[in-house]
Amino acid sequence: MMQRRNFLQTVGAGFGMYGLAGVLEAANPLAVKAPHFPAKAKRIIYLFLNGGPSQVDTFDPKPMLTKYHGKPMPTANLKTERKTGNLMRSPFEFRHCGKSGIEVSEIFPKLGNVIDEFCVIRSMHTDRPNHEPSLLMLNSGDKLPGRPSMGSWMTYGLGSENQNLPGYVVLCPGLPVLGHQNWAANFLPAVHQGTYVPLGEKDPKKLISHIRNSSLTPEKQRLELDLLEKLNRHQMSKEGVDPQLEATIQAAEIAFRMQTEAPEAFDITKEPETVRARYGDGDFARGCLIARRLIERGVRMVQVYHGNFQPWDTHDDIELHRPLADQSDGAIAALIQDLRASGLLDETIVMVGGEFGRTPAVEVGGLVKVQNGRDHNNHGFSYLVAGGGFKGGTVYGATDDFGFAAVEKKVHIHDLHATVLNQMGLDHTKLTYRHSGRDYRLTDVAGNVVREIVS
């Protein structure tokens, strides 16, 4: 005779998930969970400018670079990854923007118009000057692979508000450096890993081409899934808990439910042409618009990569920042404007930044073809954060006179993670998962909430 608990586990996926979320938590790890304390934010959009944008050419103007252009740095030079030469001024002009008067580079004119919504953190720093460990640090809080990504921690801690879509979605036309490691769940249950959607396709039917079953009706699919889950649960009742099998069950259920909502959610042709024109027509622009549509439907976190590999990695020529900014400027501004107009910005955190910054000195190593670029710089860079209780129209922290290293109110990646978790209602020291005899967390054994930049 089947026990009541086993019966619910077997047929639970056929019930409405909301009313039975507490009862079916074991069968539905993405059910909504209560935060540790009242949250200011419910969702996150992470706009990742992969490759490392230069802080002194975007959001951290340094007049001293103009004064000392072409000269050696007058203070002790910090170690860089590659050989660098004399200081190099920014080729871009900065202007005071918004009521706050925050200075923003001319290459971001539209973002400058919404800068009052952002807290500009100018004192970020991280541990390594190369892409792979810095990407891992930003995404998973550790320099080495094997830790869960931030989005995975978010759905593990809070679940997702829409059971017909993945709780964590990653958008990129191809793959950034390290690929799927950037959004992996690793030792968290596999259902919490990011769902990767390539942005290279404009046609929504091709964008998520395998979501519909052309052979079976939804009713027959439901019968097939119920039978498959019953067999899988029977297997686990005999062999014991199997996290991978549990993840397979959940993936099949999510894929089935996505058929009803995902095609419409990813179809930006549903938006008026005037709206699409504000965002733009590039991959990143479409990603920003899709991200907005997904969080409107309750997806917990959406991460949009600017492009394949590391487009902002401008070793040769910093002038390449101009076309890169042109690809992202209008889309970021349109996203902020739409979220503000709908009221969603109050409960949605929007993060903008890369894995590190760049040196104020020109790179002169043997690998560059044009000596007008900048090397990687982990000692000081900028991040923009809006919404979700972050204080807009403010600047926090500072780098030195040349923009090389954070010197005032320094913010480490662990601090940024702790602060974002705090706004989501999560205590970063209590959001833990036991693995290999140790309680792990996104912020490892560090991190402090930066109280001055949030309400």
TORKOL-4160 file (C-alpha; in steps of 0.2 Angstrom, whole numbers, padded with zeros to 4 digits, m for minus):
455
<pt num="1" X="0000" Y="0000" Z="0000"/>
<pt num="2" X="0007" Y="0017" Z="m0005"/>
<pt num="3" X="0010" Y="0029" Z="0009"/>
<pt num="4" X="0002" Y="0047" Z="0008"/>
<pt num="5" X="0019" Y="0055" Z="0006"/>
<pt num="6" X="0025" Y="0044" Z="m0008"/>
<pt num="7" X="0008" Y="0046" Z="m0017"/>
<pt num="8" X="0010" Y="0065" Z="m0016"/>
<pt num="9" X="0028" Y="0064" Z="m0023"/>
<pt num="10" X="0022" Y="0053" Z="m0037"/>
<pt num="11" X="0008" Y="0063" Z="m0044"/>
<pt num="12" X="0012" Y="0080" Z="m0036"/>
<pt num="13" X="0019" Y="0087" Z="m0052"/>
<pt num="14" X="0001" Y="0086" Z="m0060"/>
<pt num="15" X="m0006" Y="0098" Z="m0046"/>
<pt num="16" X="m0005" Y="0117" Z="m0045"/>
<pt num="17" X="0012" Y="0120" Z="m0037"/>
<pt num="18" X="0007" Y="0136" Z="m0028"/>
<pt num="19" X="m0006" Y="0129" Z="m0016"/>
<pt num="20" X="0004" Y="0114" Z="m0012"/>
<pt num="21" X="0022" Y="0122" Z="m0012"/>
<pt num="22" X="0025" Y="0118" Z="0007"/>
<pt num="23" X="0019" Y="0100" Z="0005"/>
<pt num="24" X="0028" Y="0096" Z="m0011"/>
<pt num="25" X="0045" Y="0105" Z="m0007"/>
<pt num="26" X="0054" Y="0089" Z="m0009"/>
<pt num="27" X="0047" Y="0086" Z="m0026"/>
<pt num="28" X="0048" Y="0104" Z="m0031"/>
<pt num="29" X="0064" Y="0112" Z="m0025"/>
<pt num="30" X="0060" Y="0128" Z="m0035"/>
<pt num="31" X="0045" Y="0132" Z="m0025"/>
<pt num="32" X="0045" Y="0149" Z="m0017"/>
<pt num="33" X="0054" Y="0150" Z="0000"/>
<pt num="34" X="0053" Y="0163" Z="0013"/>
<pt num="35" X="0068" Y="0175" Z="0014"/>
<pt num="36" X="0078" Y="0176" Z="0031"/>
<pt num="37" X="0070" Y="0194" Z="0033"/>
<pt num="38" X="0059" Y="0206" Z="0024"/>
<pt num="39" X="0067" Y="0209" Z="0007"/>
<pt num="40" X="0069" Y="0225" Z="m0003"/>
<pt num="41" X="0071" Y="0215" Z="m0020"/>
<pt num="42" X="0064" Y="0200" Z="m0027"/>
<pt num="43" X="0073" Y="0198" Z="m0044"/>
<pt num="44" X="0090" Y="0201" Z="m0052"/>
<pt num="45" X="0096" Y="0206" Z="m0069"/>
<pt num="46" X="0114" Y="0205" Z="m0071"/>
<pt num="47" X="0121" Y="0213" Z="m0087"/>
<pt num="48" X="0139" Y="0206" Z="m0089"/>
<pt num="49" X="0151" Y="0216" Z="m0099"/>
<pt num="50" X="0163" Y="0202" Z="m0101"/>
<pt num="51" X="0181" Y="0205" Z="m0105"/>
<pt num="52" X="0184" Y="0219" Z="m0092"/>
<pt num="53" X="0178" Y="0237" Z="m0097"/>
<pt num="54" X="0190" Y="0251" Z="m0092"/>
<pt num="55" X="0184" Y="0261" Z="m0077"/>
<pt num="56" X="0194" Y="0277" Z="m0082"/>
<pt num="57" X="0185" Y="0277" Z="m0099"/>
<pt num="58" X="0168" Y="0274" Z="m0093"/>
<pt num="59" X="0163" Y="0279" Z="m0075"/>
<pt num="60" X="0178" Y="0285" Z="m0066"/>
<pt num="61" X="0186" Y="0300" Z="m0074"/>
<pt num="62" X="0204" Y="0305" Z="m0069"/>
<pt num="63" X="0210" Y="0322" Z="m0074"/>
<pt num="64" X="0227" Y="0317" Z="m0068"/>
<pt num="65" X="0229" Y="0305" Z="m0083"/>
<pt num="66" X="0227" Y="0320" Z="m0095"/>
<pt num="67" X="0240" Y="0330" Z="m0085"/>
<pt num="68" X="0253" Y="0315" Z="m0085"/>
<pt num="69" X="0248" Y="0308" Z="m0102"/>
<pt num="70" X="0263" Y="0300" Z="m0110"/>
<pt num="71" X="0273" Y="0300" Z="m0094"/>
<pt num="72" X="0278" Y="0287" Z="m0081"/>
<pt num="73" X="0266" Y="0285" Z="m0066"/>
<pt num="74" X="0274" Y="0296" Z="m0053"/>
<pt num="75" X="0269" Y="0284" Z="m0039"/>
<pt num="76" X="0274" Y="0266" Z="m0036"/>
<pt num="77" X="0267" Y="0255" Z="m0050"/>
<pt num="78" X="0257" Y="0240" Z="m0045"/>
<pt num="79" X="0260" Y="0224" Z="m0053"/>
<pt num="80" X="0250" Y="0221" Z="m0069"/>
<pt num="81" X="0248" Y="0205" Z="m0079"/>
<pt num="82" X="0257" Y="0211" Z="m0094"/>
<pt num="83" X="0270" Y="0224" Z="m0098"/>
<pt num="84" X="0263" Y="0242" Z="m0097"/>
<pt num="85" X="0271" Y="0258" Z="m0102"/>
<pt num="86" X="0267" Y="0276" Z="m0098"/>
<pt num="87" X="0250" Y="0283" Z="m0093"/>
<pt num="88" X="0237" Y="0286" Z="m0106"/>
<pt num="89" X="0223" Y="0298" Z="m0105"/>
<pt num="90" X="0205" Y="0293" Z="m0110"/>
<pt num="91" X="0201" Y="0298" Z="m0128"/>
<pt num="92" X="0183" Y="0301" Z="m0122"/>
<pt num="93" X="0176" Y="0316" Z="m0114"/>
<pt num="94" X="0166" Y="0315" Z="m0098"/>
<pt num="95" X="0150" Y="0325" Z="m0094"/>
<pt num="96" X="0140" Y="0328" Z="m0078"/>
<pt num="97" X="0123" Y="0318" Z="m0080"/>
<pt num="98" X="0107" Y="0319" Z="m0071"/>
<pt num="99" X="0102" Y="0329" Z="m0056"/>
<pt num="100" X="0116" Y="0320" Z="m0046"/>
<pt num="101" X="0129" Y="0327" Z="m0058"/>
<pt num="102" X="0138" Y="0310" Z="m0059"/>
<pt num="103" X="0151" Y="0310" Z="m0072"/>
<pt num="104" X="0149" Y="0298" Z="m0086"/>
<pt num="105" X="0159" Y="0295" Z="m0102"/>
<pt num="106" X="0152" Y="0302" Z="m0118"/>
<pt num="107" X="0151" Y="0284" Z="m0125"/>
<pt num="108" X="0137" Y="0281" Z="m0113"/>
<pt num="109" X="0125" Y="0296" Z="m0117"/>
<pt num="110" X="0109" Y="0286" Z="m0114"/>
<pt num="111" X="0115" Y="0277" Z="m0099"/>
<pt num="112" X="0120" Y="0294" Z="m0093"/>
<pt num="113" X="0102" Y="0300" Z="m0094"/>
<pt num="114" X="0097" Y="0287" Z="m0082"/>
<pt num="115" X="0112" Y="0288" Z="m0070"/>
<pt num="116" X="0101" Y="0295" Z="m0056"/>
<pt num="117" X="0094" Y="0277" Z="m0054"/>
<pt num="118" X="0112" Y="0270" Z="m0051"/>
<pt num="119" X="0124" Y="0268" Z="m0037"/>
<pt num="120" X="0141" Y="0269" Z="m0045"/>
<pt num="121" X="0154" Y="0259" Z="m0035"/>
<pt num="122" X="0171" Y="0266" Z="m0040"/>
<pt num="123" X="0181" Y="0256" Z="m0027"/>
<pt num="124" X="0178" Y="0238" Z="m0033"/>
<pt num="125" X="0193" Y="0226" Z="m0032"/>
<pt num="126" X="0196" Y="0207" Z="m0035"/>
<pt num="127" X="0209" Y="0194" Z="m0032"/>
<pt num="128" X="0217" Y="0190" Z="m0049"/>
<pt num="129" X="0221" Y="0200" Z="m0065"/>
<pt num="130" X="0216" Y="0186" Z="m0077"/>
<pt num="131" X="0199" Y="0181" Z="m0084"/>
<pt num="132" X="0195" Y="0164" Z="m0079"/>
<pt num="133" X="0197" Y="0166" Z="m0060"/>
<pt num="134" X="0190" Y="0183" Z="m0060"/>
<pt num="135" X="0174" Y="0177" Z="m0070"/>
<pt num="136" X="0173" Y="0163" Z="m0057"/>
<pt num="137" X="0174" Y="0175" Z="m0043"/>
<pt num="138" X="0161" Y="0187" Z="m0049"/>
<pt num="139" X="0149" Y="0172" Z="m0053"/>
<pt num="140" X="0152" Y="0160" Z="m0039"/>
<pt num="141" X="0162" Y="0169" Z="m0026"/>
<pt num="142" X="0178" Y="0159" Z="m0028"/>
<pt num="143" X="0194" Y="0159" Z="m0039"/>
<pt num="144" X="0193" Y="0140" Z="m0043"/>
<pt num="145" X="0179" Y="0130" Z="m0052"/>
<pt num="146" X="0167" Y="0119" Z="m0042"/>
<pt num="147" X="0157" Y="0132" Z="m0032"/>
<pt num="148" X="0138" Y="0136" Z="m0036"/>
<pt num="149" X="0135" Y="0152" Z="m0046"/>
<pt num="150" X="0126" Y="0166" Z="m0038"/>
<pt num="151" X="0110" Y="0163" Z="m0048"/>
<pt num="152" X="0110" Y="0145" Z="m0042"/>
<pt num="153" X="0111" Y="0151" Z="m0024"/>
<pt num="154" X="0097" Y="0163" Z="m0027"/>
<pt num="155" X="0085" Y="0149" Z="m0033"/>
<pt num="156" X="0091" Y="0138" Z="m0019"/>
<pt num="157" X="0088" Y="0151" Z="m0006"/>
<pt num="158" X="0072" Y="0158" Z="m0013"/>
<pt num="159" X="0064" Y="0147" Z="m0026"/>
<pt num="160" X="0056" Y="0155" Z="m0041"/>
<pt num="161" X="0039" Y="0164" Z="m0043"/>
<pt num="162" X="0035" Y="0156" Z="m0060"/>
<pt num="163" X="0034" Y="0137" Z="m0061"/>
<pt num="164" X="0032" Y="0137" Z="m0080"/>
<pt num="165" X="0049" Y="0145" Z="m0083"/>
<pt num="166" X="0067" Y="0142" Z="m0076"/>
<pt num="167" X="0071" Y="0151" Z="m0060"/>
<pt num="168" X="0088" Y="0156" Z="m0067"/>
<pt num="169" X="0091" Y="0160" Z="m0086"/>
<pt num="170" X="0107" Y="0165" Z="m0094"/>
<pt num="171" X="0107" Y="0174" Z="m0111"/>
<pt num="172" X="0122" Y="0175" Z="m0123"/>
<pt num="173" X="0124" Y="0173" Z="m0142"/>
<pt num="174" X="0138" Y="0160" Z="m0140"/>
<pt num="175" X="0148" Y="0157" Z="m0125"/>
<pt num="176" X="0159" Y="0168" Z="m0114"/>
<pt num="177" X="0176" Y="0162" Z="m0107"/>
<pt num="178" X="0173" Y="0146" Z="m0096"/>
<pt num="179" X="0156" Y="0144" Z="m0104"/>
<pt num="180" X="0144" Y="0134" Z="m0093"/>
<pt num="181" X="0155" Y="0134" Z="m0078"/>
<pt num="182" X="0149" Y="0152" Z="m0075"/>
<pt num="183" X="0131" Y="0147" Z="m0071"/>
<pt num="184" X="0134" Y="0129" Z="m0065"/>
<pt num="185" X="0125" Y="0123" Z="m0049"/>
<pt num="186" X="0140" Y="0111" Z="m0045"/>
<pt num="187" X="0136" Y="0103" Z="m0028"/>
<pt num="188" X="0119" Y="0112" Z="m0026"/>
<pt num="189" X="0105" Y="0101" Z="m0033"/>
<pt num="190" X="0107" Y="0102" Z="m0052"/>
<pt num="191" X="0089" Y="0109" Z="m0054"/>
<pt num="192" X="0097" Y="0126" Z="m0048"/>
<pt num="193" X="0109" Y="0128" Z="m0062"/>
<pt num="194" X="0106" Y="0142" Z="m0075"/>
<pt num="195" X="0096" Y="0138" Z="m0091"/>
<pt num="196" X="0107" Y="0144" Z="m0105"/>
<pt num="197" X="0098" Y="0151" Z="m0120"/>
<pt num="198" X="0109" Y="0156" Z="m0135"/>
<pt num="199" X="0104" Y="0174" Z="m0142"/>
<pt num="200" X="0111" Y="0171" Z="m0159"/>
<pt num="201" X="0093" Y="0167" Z="m0166"/>
<pt num="202" X="0081" Y="0181" Z="m0169"/>
<pt num="203" X="0066" Y="0169" Z="m0173"/>
<pt num="204" X="0059" Y="0164" Z="m0156"/>
<pt num="205" X="0054" Y="0147" Z="m0163"/>
<pt num="206" X="0073" Y="0144" Z="m0166"/>
<pt num="207" X="0078" Y="0153" Z="m0150"/>
<pt num="208" X="0070" Y="0139" Z="m0140"/>
<pt num="209" X="0068" Y="0127" Z="m0154"/>
<pt num="210" X="0066" Y="0111" Z="m0144"/>
<pt num="211" X="0053" Y="0116" Z="m0131"/>
<pt num="212" X="0038" Y="0110" Z="m0141"/>
<pt num="213" X="0034" Y="0092" Z="m0143"/>
<pt num="214" X="0028" Y="0090" Z="m0161"/>
<pt num="215" X="0023" Y="0071" Z="m0159"/>
<pt num="216" X="0012" Y="0071" Z="m0143"/>
<pt num="217" X="m0002" Y="0082" Z="m0137"/>
<pt num="218" X="0000" Y="0090" Z="m0120"/>
<pt num="219" X="m0012" Y="0077" Z="m0113"/>
<pt num="220" X="m0002" Y="0062" Z="m0119"/>
<pt num="221" X="0014" Y="0071" Z="m0113"/>
<pt num="222" X="0007" Y="0073" Z="m0096"/>
<pt num="223" X="0002" Y="0054" Z="m0095"/>
<pt num="224" X="0020" Y="0050" Z="m0102"/>
<pt num="225" X="0028" Y="0061" Z="m0089"/>
<pt num="226" X="0017" Y="0054" Z="m0074"/>
<pt num="227" X="0022" Y="0036" Z="m0079"/>
<pt num="228" X="0041" Y="0041" Z="m0080"/>
<pt num="229" X="0041" Y="0050" Z="m0064"/>
<pt num="230" X="0032" Y="0035" Z="m0055"/>
<pt num="231" X="0045" Y="0023" Z="m0062"/>
<pt num="232" X="0059" Y="0035" Z="m0056"/>
<pt num="233" X="0052" Y="0037" Z="m0039"/>
<pt num="234" X="0050" Y="0019" Z="m0038"/>
<pt num="235" X="0068" Y="0017" Z="m0042"/>
<pt num="236" X="0073" Y="0029" Z="m0029"/>
<pt num="237" X="0063" Y="0021" Z="m0016"/>
<pt num="238" X="0073" Y="0005" Z="m0019"/>
<pt num="239" X="0090" Y="0013" Z="m0022"/>
<pt num="240" X="0090" Y="0028" Z="m0011"/>
<pt num="241" X="0090" Y="0047" Z="m0015"/>
<pt num="242" X="0098" Y="0051" Z="m0031"/>
<pt num="243" X="0101" Y="0070" Z="m0034"/>
<pt num="244" X="0105" Y="0067" Z="m0053"/>
<pt num="245" X="0089" Y="0058" Z="m0055"/>
<pt num="246" X="0079" Y="0070" Z="m0045"/>
<pt num="247" X="0086" Y="0084" Z="m0056"/>
<pt num="248" X="0081" Y="0074" Z="m0072"/>
<pt num="249" X="0063" Y="0073" Z="m0065"/>
<pt num="250" X="0062" Y="0092" Z="m0061"/>
<pt num="251" X="0070" Y="0096" Z="m0078"/>
<pt num="252" X="0057" Y="0086" Z="m0087"/>
<pt num="253" X="0043" Y="0094" Z="m0078"/>
<pt num="254" X="0050" Y="0112" Z="m0081"/>
<pt num="255" X="0052" Y="0108" Z="m0099"/>
<pt num="256" X="0034" Y="0102" Z="m0100"/>
<pt num="257" X="0027" Y="0117" Z="m0092"/>
<pt num="258" X="0038" Y="0129" Z="m0102"/>
<pt num="259" X="0028" Y="0124" Z="m0118"/>
<pt num="260" X="0014" Y="0135" Z="m0112"/>
<pt num="261" X="0023" Y="0151" Z="m0107"/>
<pt num="262" X="0041" Y="0151" Z="m0114"/>
<pt num="263" X="0037" Y="0154" Z="m0132"/>
<pt num="264" X="0028" Y="0170" Z="m0128"/>
<pt num="265" X="0040" Y="0176" Z="m0115"/>
<pt num="266" X="0055" Y="0175" Z="m0127"/>
<pt num="267" X="0045" Y="0182" Z="m0142"/>
<pt num="268" X="0050" Y="0200" Z="m0142"/>
<pt num="269" X="0040" Y="0203" Z="m0158"/>
<pt num="270" X="0025" Y="0204" Z="m0145"/>
<pt num="271" X="0033" Y="0221" Z="m0140"/>
<pt num="272" X="0028" Y="0237" Z="m0150"/>
<pt num="273" X="0041" Y="0242" Z="m0163"/>
<pt num="274" X="0044" Y="0258" Z="m0154"/>
<pt num="275" X="0050" Y="0248" Z="m0139"/>
<pt num="276" X="0061" Y="0237" Z="m0149"/>
<pt num="277" X="0069" Y="0252" Z="m0157"/>
<pt num="278" X="0073" Y="0259" Z="m0140"/>
<pt num="279" X="0083" Y="0244" Z="m0135"/>
<pt num="280" X="0091" Y="0241" Z="m0152"/>
<pt num="281" X="0093" Y="0226" Z="m0163"/>
<pt num="282" X="0110" Y="0218" Z="m0157"/>
<pt num="283" X="0111" Y="0202" Z="m0147"/>
<pt num="284" X="0114" Y="0211" Z="m0131"/>
<pt num="285" X="0099" Y="0223" Z="m0134"/>
<pt num="286" X="0088" Y="0208" Z="m0137"/>
<pt num="287" X="0095" Y="0200" Z="m0121"/>
<pt num="288" X="0090" Y="0215" Z="m0111"/>
<pt num="289" X="0072" Y="0215" Z="m0118"/>
<pt num="290" X="0070" Y="0197" Z="m0115"/>
<pt num="291" X="0077" Y="0199" Z="m0097"/>
<pt num="292" X="0064" Y="0212" Z="m0094"/>
<pt num="293" X="0050" Y="0201" Z="m0101"/>
<pt num="294" X="0057" Y="0186" Z="m0090"/>
<pt num="295" X="0057" Y="0195" Z="m0073"/>
<pt num="296" X="0040" Y="0202" Z="m0077"/>
<pt num="297" X="0034" Y="0184" Z="m0077"/>
<pt num="298" X="0043" Y="0180" Z="m0060"/>
<pt num="299" X="0060" Y="0173" Z="m0066"/>
<pt num="300" X="0071" Y="0175" Z="m0051"/>
<pt num="301" X="0088" Y="0180" Z="m0060"/>
<pt num="302" X="0093" Y="0183" Z="m0078"/>
<pt num="303" X="0111" Y="0186" Z="m0083"/>
<pt num="304" X="0114" Y="0194" Z="m0100"/>
<pt num="305" X="0132" Y="0192" Z="m0107"/>
<pt num="306" X="0137" Y="0206" Z="m0119"/>
<pt num="307" X="0144" Y="0193" Z="m0132"/>
<pt num="308" X="0155" Y="0178" Z="m0135"/>
<pt num="309" X="0171" Y="0176" Z="m0127"/>
<pt num="310" X="0177" Y="0192" Z="m0120"/>
<pt num="311" X="0172" Y="0207" Z="m0131"/>
<pt num="312" X="0178" Y="0221" Z="m0119"/>
<pt num="313" X="0195" Y="0214" Z="m0118"/>
<pt num="314" X="0203" Y="0229" Z="m0127"/>
<pt num="315" X="0222" Y="0226" Z="m0126"/>
<pt num="316" X="0226" Y="0234" Z="m0142"/>
<pt num="317" X="0215" Y="0249" Z="m0144"/>
<pt num="318" X="0204" Y="0257" Z="m0131"/>
<pt num="319" X="0194" Y="0266" Z="m0145"/>
<pt num="320" X="0185" Y="0249" Z="m0147"/>
<pt num="321" X="0176" Y="0254" Z="m0131"/>
<pt num="322" X="0165" Y="0266" Z="m0142"/>
<pt num="323" X="0157" Y="0253" Z="m0153"/>
<pt num="324" X="0155" Y="0241" Z="m0138"/>
<pt num="325" X="0146" Y="0255" Z="m0128"/>
<pt num="326" X="0135" Y="0259" Z="m0143"/>
<pt num="327" X="0129" Y="0241" Z="m0143"/>
<pt num="328" X="0124" Y="0242" Z="m0124"/>
<pt num="329" X="0121" Y="0260" Z="m0120"/>
<pt num="330" X="0103" Y="0261" Z="m0127"/>
<pt num="331" X="0098" Y="0244" Z="m0121"/>
<pt num="332" X="0103" Y="0247" Z="m0103"/>
<pt num="333" X="0094" Y="0264" Z="m0103"/>
<pt num="334" X="0078" Y="0257" Z="m0110"/>
<pt num="335" X="0078" Y="0243" Z="m0098"/>
<pt num="336" X="0080" Y="0255" Z="m0083"/>
<pt num="337" X="0066" Y="0266" Z="m0090"/>
<pt num="338" X="0054" Y="0252" Z="m0093"/>
<pt num="339" X="0057" Y="0245" Z="m0076"/>
<pt num="340" X="0055" Y="0262" Z="m0068"/>
<pt num="341" X="0039" Y="0265" Z="m0078"/>
<pt num="342" X="0031" Y="0248" Z="m0072"/>
<pt num="343" X="0037" Y="0250" Z="m0054"/>
<pt num="344" X="0047" Y="0234" Z="m0055"/>
<pt num="345" X="0064" Y="0244" Z="m0053"/>
<pt num="346" X="0059" Y="0245" Z="m0034"/>
<pt num="347" X="0060" Y="0227" Z="m0032"/>
<pt num="348" X="0073" Y="0222" Z="m0046"/>
<pt num="349" X="0092" Y="0224" Z="m0044"/>
<pt num="350" X="0101" Y="0228" Z="m0060"/>
<pt num="351" X="0119" Y="0225" Z="m0060"/>
<pt num="352" X="0131" Y="0232" Z="m0074"/>
<pt num="353" X="0150" Y="0227" Z="m0074"/>
<pt num="354" X="0163" Y="0215" Z="m0080"/>
<pt num="355" X="0176" Y="0204" Z="m0071"/>
<pt num="356" X="0189" Y="0217" Z="m0068"/>
<pt num="357" X="0195" Y="0234" Z="m0074"/>
<pt num="358" X="0209" Y="0240" Z="m0085"/>
<pt num="359" X="0226" Y="0249" Z="m0082"/>
<pt num="360" X="0228" Y="0268" Z="m0084"/>
<pt num="361" X="0244" Y="0265" Z="m0093"/>
<pt num="362" X="0246" Y="0259" Z="m0111"/>
<pt num="363" X="0250" Y="0241" Z="m0114"/>
<pt num="364" X="0266" Y="0238" Z="m0123"/>
<pt num="365" X="0268" Y="0219" Z="m0122"/>
<pt num="366" X="0273" Y="0209" Z="m0137"/>
<pt num="367" X="0255" Y="0202" Z="m0139"/>
<pt num="368" X="0247" Y="0219" Z="m0144"/>
<pt num="369" X="0246" Y="0225" Z="m0163"/>
<pt num="370" X="0242" Y="0243" Z="m0159"/>
<pt num="371" X="0249" Y="0251" Z="m0143"/>
<pt num="372" X="0233" Y="0261" Z="m0138"/>
<pt num="373" X="0225" Y="0248" Z="m0126"/>
<pt num="374" X="0225" Y="0244" Z="m0108"/>
<pt num="375" X="0230" Y="0228" Z="m0098"/>
<pt num="376" X="0219" Y="0219" Z="m0085"/>
<pt num="377" X="0217" Y="0228" Z="m0068"/>
<pt num="378" X="0210" Y="0219" Z="m0053"/>
<pt num="379" X="0216" Y="0232" Z="m0041"/>
<pt num="380" X="0202" Y="0245" Z="m0045"/>
<pt num="381" X="0186" Y="0246" Z="m0056"/>
<pt num="382" X="0168" Y="0252" Z="m0056"/>
<pt num="383" X="0151" Y="0243" Z="m0055"/>
<pt num="384" X="0134" Y="0250" Z="m0057"/>
<pt num="385" X="0119" Y="0244" Z="m0047"/>
<pt num="386" X="0101" Y="0250" Z="m0048"/>
<pt num="387" X="0085" Y="0246" Z="m0040"/>
<pt num="388" X="0080" Y="0235" Z="m0026"/>
<pt num="389" X="0084" Y="0247" Z="m0012"/>
<pt num="390" X="0101" Y="0253" Z="m0019"/>
<pt num="391" X="0103" Y="0272" Z="m0017"/>
<pt num="392" X="0102" Y="0279" Z="m0035"/>
<pt num="393" X="0112" Y="0295" Z="m0040"/>
<pt num="394" X="0126" Y="0291" Z="m0028"/>
<pt num="395" X="0145" Y="0287" Z="m0030"/>
<pt num="396" X="0153" Y="0276" Z="m0017"/>
<pt num="397" X="0172" Y="0274" Z="m0015"/>
<pt num="398" X="0186" Y="0280" Z="m0025"/>
<pt num="399" X="0202" Y="0274" Z="m0034"/>
<pt num="400" X="0218" Y="0284" Z="m0033"/>
<pt num="401" X="0222" Y="0299" Z="m0044"/>
<pt num="402" X="0226" Y="0288" Z="m0059"/>
<pt num="403" X="0212" Y="0275" Z="m0057"/>
<pt num="404" X="0224" Y="0261" Z="m0054"/>
<pt num="405" X="0219" Y="0255" Z="m0036"/>
<pt num="406" X="0204" Y="0256" Z="m0025"/>
<pt num="407" X="0209" Y="0267" Z="m0010"/>
<pt num="408" X="0193" Y="0274" Z="m0002"/>
<pt num="409" X="0179" Y="0263" Z="0005"/>
<pt num="410" X="0185" Y="0247" Z="m0004"/>
<pt num="411" X="0172" Y="0235" Z="m0010"/>
<pt num="412" X="0178" Y="0217" Z="m0013"/>
<pt num="413" X="0167" Y="0205" Z="m0024"/>
<pt num="414" X="0162" Y="0196" Z="m0008"/>
<pt num="415" X="0155" Y="0212" Z="m0001"/>
<pt num="416" X="0145" Y="0215" Z="m0017"/>
<pt num="417" X="0138" Y="0198" Z="m0016"/>
<pt num="418" X="0134" Y="0200" Z="0003"/>
<pt num="419" X="0125" Y="0216" Z="m0001"/>
<pt num="420" X="0115" Y="0209" Z="m0015"/>
<pt num="421" X="0110" Y="0194" Z="m0005"/>
<pt num="422" X="0105" Y="0206" Z="0009"/>
<pt num="423" X="0093" Y="0216" Z="m0002"/>
<pt num="424" X="0085" Y="0199" Z="m0008"/>
<pt num="425" X="0081" Y="0196" Z="0011"/>
<pt num="426" X="0095" Y="0183" Z="0013"/>
<pt num="427" X="0109" Y="0183" Z="0026"/>
<pt num="428" X="0125" Y="0178" Z="0017"/>
<pt num="429" X="0132" Y="0169" Z="0032"/>
<pt num="430" X="0116" Y="0159" Z="0034"/>
<pt num="431" X="0113" Y="0154" Z="0016"/>
<pt num="432" X="0123" Y="0138" Z="0017"/>
<pt num="433" X="0124" Y="0121" Z="0009"/>
<pt num="434" X="0133" Y="0106" Z="0017"/>
<pt num="435" X="0145" Y="0098" Z="0006"/>
<pt num="436" X="0160" Y="0086" Z="0009"/>
<pt num="437" X="0159" Y="0089" Z="0028"/>
<pt num="438" X="0158" Y="0108" Z="0027"/>
<pt num="439" X="0145" Y="0122" Z="0026"/>
<pt num="440" X="0148" Y="0132" Z="0010"/>
<pt num="441" X="0141" Y="0149" Z="0005"/>
<pt num="442" X="0142" Y="0161" Z="m0009"/>
<pt num="443" X="0154" Y="0173" Z="0001"/>
<pt num="444" X="0165" Y="0159" Z="0007"/>
<pt num="445" X="0171" Y="0165" Z="0024"/>
<pt num="446" X="0172" Y="0184" Z="0020"/>
<pt num="447" X="0160" Y="0198" Z="0014"/>
<pt num="448" X="0152" Y="0212" Z="0023"/>
<pt num="449" X="0136" Y="0221" Z="0018"/>
<pt num="450" X="0139" Y="0238" Z="0012"/>
<pt num="451" X="0126" Y="0247" Z="0022"/>
<pt num="452" X="0130" Y="0265" Z="0015"/>
<pt num="453" X="0124" Y="0261" Z="m0002"/>
<pt num="454" X="0107" Y="0253" Z="0002"/>
<pt num="455" X="0091" Y="0257" Z="0011"/>
